[in-house]
Structures are given as structure tokens and as C-alpha cells.
Amino acid sequence: MDRLSVSDRDFIIRLRAVLGETHVLTEPVDMAAYLQEPRGLFHGTALAVVRPATTQEVACILKLSAEAGIAVVPQGGDTGLVGGQIPIAGTKPLVLSLTRLDRLREVDLHSDTMTVEAGMTLAAVQEAADAADRLFPLSLASEGSCTIGGNLATNAGGTNVIAYGNARALVLGIEVVLADGRILHDLSKLKKDNTGYDLKDIFIGSEGTLGIITAAVLKLFPKPRSRATALIGLADPRAAVDLLTFARNEAGGSIIAFELIPRIGIDFVLKHTHGNQDPLAKTHLWYVLIELASPQTEGLDDILLRILQGAMEKGLIEDAAVAATLAQRDAFWRLRELLSEVQGREGGSIKHDVSVPIADIPDFLSEVEATLTEKVPGARPVPFGHVGDGNIHCNISQPLGADKQEFLDCWDEVNTIIHAIVAKYHGSISAEHGIGQLKRALLPNVKDPVALDVMRTIKQALDPQGLLNPGKVL
Ligand SMILES: Cc1cc2nc3c(=O)[nH]c(=O)nc-3n(C[C@H](O)[C@H](O)[C@H](O)COP(=O)(O)OP(=O)(O)OC[C@H]3O[C@@H](n4cnc5c(N)ncnc54)[C@H](O)[C@@H]3O)c2cc1C
């Protein structure tokens, strides 16, 4: 406490009066874990880290911060990939950790809803739904650590978006503490409520810049009781998009995954891992992993076979294997899930979290390939991911034999090339991970000026002192 100014010291004393000694951290060694993220890309500084356990405590902290003019950086599980949860280095805000707000408030099976506090991990939310014999479908590789509050603040995506939508689509109500400490009680369970603006949607995806999410009413779904999975070989992304359109018409909402994999990705997996096999008798330039799921116990296999047969007759696919066992299903999924990891073993990889309209994916990918071949000779595109969401992880591996660092030094140049093509197709430069501090400077180049102006107006109205997560998004 010695290094603090008198006003900062007074502020800390007032925080401790609300939270007690243990939950106001000021020593560098205690704060360290909250000031960097696991990849070590962002490092921040802070006046203190506070760990409230109730909405009321969050409200008191925000009231005190507003009075003292101290900025607040909300943090959940600290798994965000754009630095939104880490304070800007050299500044002295409070880091507000939400992880102690971790209670399951209610499960209501008649409304099919669950009311949860923001600091529950996504895995804990999924487990609570499972215990009630329901499904909460949001699923991310970080689910053991990320919190539902962070998921809503970033409008997280993940693997089931094609069937259930992203985080925004899974919420009915929300509780938020505003910048001045007032609590917005909007924990509605209503599916129909047209009494003015839908306020929850202003806070979802706002990355902690408009308010602190302290609780939410989540939608629950019937648990899938059967699955059918196939790995399909096809000629090109155009065939994949046509297959998706055909399959949707046959299977509707039961398609829960439709993942595109390029041959180069399969080659990387086979080269860098053990125990994985080429999934089909011959090699194909592209693959699709399709999975259907249903609360009914029977009927899915027939639907999948009908899709494959019809697609074969239409000339959309070249070959397919249906998973006959759980082990086979896992083997197919492993080929998809290992893609990020094996790319790392091929040297430098420049990543993009982009989306374009589904119909434009084939042209987008062709243009990426053509432009990169010209501007960065030898660069190897390894685009894969959620075709059904228009969200392709457009990752670029370094040329064979190139120097890794020299290639990674082209990060901005390659980003600029890809983002320009994304803009041409009216896509998004951040499909899932948000803007945070990483993409803040890019936003004015890609966002409609009127949309940006409206965003600034909302920010000014809800946070006139600019204290909520400064230096992020806008
Ligand atoms: C291995 C891995 C896989 C991932 N896969 C995916 C994926 O498939 N899809 C995807 O979308 N993301 C993915 N992510 C990114 C990340 O997990 C998500 O963005 C997640 O939603 C962040 O949750 P968190 O609790 O960790 O939030 P944090 O990282 O702590 O914070 C993220 C942002 O939300 C704000 N925030 C956090 N809590 C609150 C709150 N209660 N109120 C207001 N603002 C808040 C923070 O200020 C920050 O701006 C992945 C990350 C990793 C490490």
C-alpha cells in the first residue's frame, strides 16, 4: 500500500470495507495471474484486483469507482483471445474478477430455463443442465475455464452454433450492474416481450465496455439421444456449400456440425500425430465432417444415408464413411480437432477469425489462395471450420523451408490481405473472439461509420466517464 497515492489508498480502504481484506489484492505477486492471459500475449497493470461474491458487492464497487473516477476491467475465466480482459499496460484500473459469483440460482423445467451467475464456468453450467436432464448447447475448447459471463460478454460461438446459435441466441434475460452502480434487473424468462428496446442484446457482445453482467437466464434444450456422423470426401468448397444446402433441406435443425477440412490439414495430422488414419480409401482435395443429433432415439441413420445417397446422385460428393461405432466417430472428430495443433508443428501460422456469407465461401477461399500465392509466394492456406456459420479459420502456414520468424513478421501484411478480401465479401474480421485490444485499431477500417457512431453514442450514454474497460473495442 506504500506506493499508493493518498486518494488511491483511501479508495482501497473503502473497497476493503465492502469486500474484506482477502478479496482486494494490491500486491504485485497476488495480482500477477490476473494481469496476463495464458498465452502471454497481453500483460497489463492495475491498481488492484477485486473479487466480489454478490451482485450487491459488484454494485458497491462500481459506485465507488464512479465516485473516484477509477476505471474497471471486468474479467471472467481469462481465456479471451483478443486481450479484452487484461488492462492496458501503464494504466491503473481495478480488475473486477467475477469468478466468485458462481451460484446456480434456479432451474425451471417448465420454462426450460436456468438462472446462473456470471462466474460459473461454462462446464459447470453444462453439468447443471445435464443434471436436470437438459442440454445447454454452448461448447468451446476453453469451457473448463471460461465463465458464462465472459461467454455472454464476447457472444461466444463454438461448435454447435449451426444448430443452436451463438451465446446471444441462448439467453432470455440478464442482470447487469451499470457504470454508476445501479443494477439493471432484467432476468426475464419470457419468450415474448415487446415492451421497448431489447436491452440484454446491448450488453451481450459488448466485451465489458457497457456494464458488468452478473447473472443471466439461459435457455435449456432437450438432450440429444442419438447421433449420426460421417466423413465425406469432395472436390471443392463449392460442393461443400451445395451439400450443406441439400443436407439442411433434408435434416433441418438436426445438423449440429458441418466442418470443412482441406486435404493439407489431413496431411498435417497424419504427418505429426500417431494413431490417426486416412479416413477414406482414396485421397480427396476437401472433406466435410457432418454430424446429426436428435432427442429421438431412432431415425437419424436413415436421414444421414438419404443425404449421402442424394448427394452422390447429384455429384456433390466423391466418397463418404459413416461412423459405425463411437470409436470411429471419435477418430473422425480427432482429424478436425487436431488441426490447430498440427499447424503449429508445420512452423509459423498466421491466423484469422473471419466470417463471410455462406454462399460466398467458395469464391472467398479461391481469392485468398490466388492473392496469397501472388503476394507471399509459397504460403500455404489451411482454411477449415464451421461452414454452416460462414466462419472459416483462415489460417496460413509458412512456406516450406522458410524461416518461421521471417514469415510471422508478415502477420500484419497477411492480415491486411485477408481482411480486404473479407470486406469485399461483406464479411466480419472477428467472427467469434471479439475486438478487445487486439483488433481495436482495425475496427474503423471495416465498420460502417454510421454503425460506429451509434456504438459511440450508446457507450457515451451508458458510461459517460469512460470507466468501463477503457481502450477496448472503441
Ligand atoms: C483453447 C481456447 C478455445 C477457444 N475457443 C473458442 C471458440 O470456439 N469460440 C469462441 O467464441 N471463443 C473461443 N475462445 C475464446 C474465449 O474462451 C471466449 O471468448 C470466452 O467466451 C471468454 O470467456 P472468459 O470467461 O474467459 O472471459 P474473459 O477472457 O475473462 O473476458 C473476455 C471479455 O469479456 C469481458 N467480461 C468477462 N466477464 C464479464 C462480465 N461478467 N461482464 C462483463 N464483461 C465481462 C472481459 O472484460 C473481456 O472483454 C477460446 C479460447 C481458448 C483459450
The ligand as a Gaussian input file, in Angstrom:
#p B3LYP/6-31G(d) Opt

LIG

0 1
 C       -8.489000     -23.058000     -26.155000
 C       -9.474000     -21.957000     -26.433000
 C      -10.535000     -22.205000     -27.291000
 C      -11.474000     -21.205000     -27.542000
 N      -12.497000     -21.475000     -28.400000
 C      -13.416000     -20.523000     -28.636000
 C      -14.498000     -20.777000     -29.541000
 O      -14.624000     -21.859000     -30.120000
 N      -15.397000     -19.791000     -29.733000
 C      -15.301000     -18.584000     -29.107000
 O      -16.165000     -17.723000     -29.296000
 N      -14.268000     -18.306000     -28.269000
 C      -13.336000     -19.237000     -28.032000
 N      -12.288000     -18.957000     -27.187000
 C      -12.165000     -17.614000     -26.584000
 C      -12.735000     -17.496000     -25.137000
 O      -12.745000     -18.721000     -24.468000
 C      -14.127000     -16.902000     -25.173000
 O      -14.042000     -15.583000     -25.645000
 C      -14.848000     -16.877000     -23.812000
 O      -16.194000     -16.517000     -24.031000
 C      -14.225000     -15.911000     -22.796000
 O      -14.773000     -16.177000     -21.506000
 P      -13.951000     -15.782000     -20.183000
 O      -14.814000     -16.050000     -19.010000
 O      -12.636000     -16.452000     -20.188000
 O      -13.809000     -14.228000     -20.372000
 P      -12.515000     -13.314000     -20.199000
 O      -11.432000     -13.785000     -21.075000
 O      -12.179000     -13.149000     -18.773000
 O      -13.089000     -11.933000     -20.755000
 C      -13.431000     -11.783000     -22.101000
 C      -14.096000     -10.406000     -22.318000
 O      -15.347000     -10.358000     -21.642000
 C      -15.351000      -9.333000     -20.624000
 N      -16.045000      -9.920000     -19.476000
 C      -15.770000     -11.086000     -18.842000
 N      -16.697000     -11.339000     -17.897000
 C      -17.572000     -10.312000     -17.940000
 C      -18.763000      -9.997000     -17.213000
 N      -19.254000     -10.811000     -16.281000
 N      -19.409000      -8.843000     -17.509000
 C      -18.945000      -8.017000     -18.469000
 N      -17.830000      -8.264000     -19.187000
 C      -17.162000      -9.397000     -18.932000
 C      -13.881000      -9.017000     -20.383000
 O      -13.718000      -7.686000     -19.951000
 C      -13.292000      -9.254000     -21.772000
 O      -13.504000      -8.124000     -22.581000
 C      -11.327000     -19.937000     -26.930000
 C      -10.247000     -19.697000     -26.065000
 C       -9.338000     -20.690000     -25.821000
 C       -8.195000     -20.403000     -24.881000

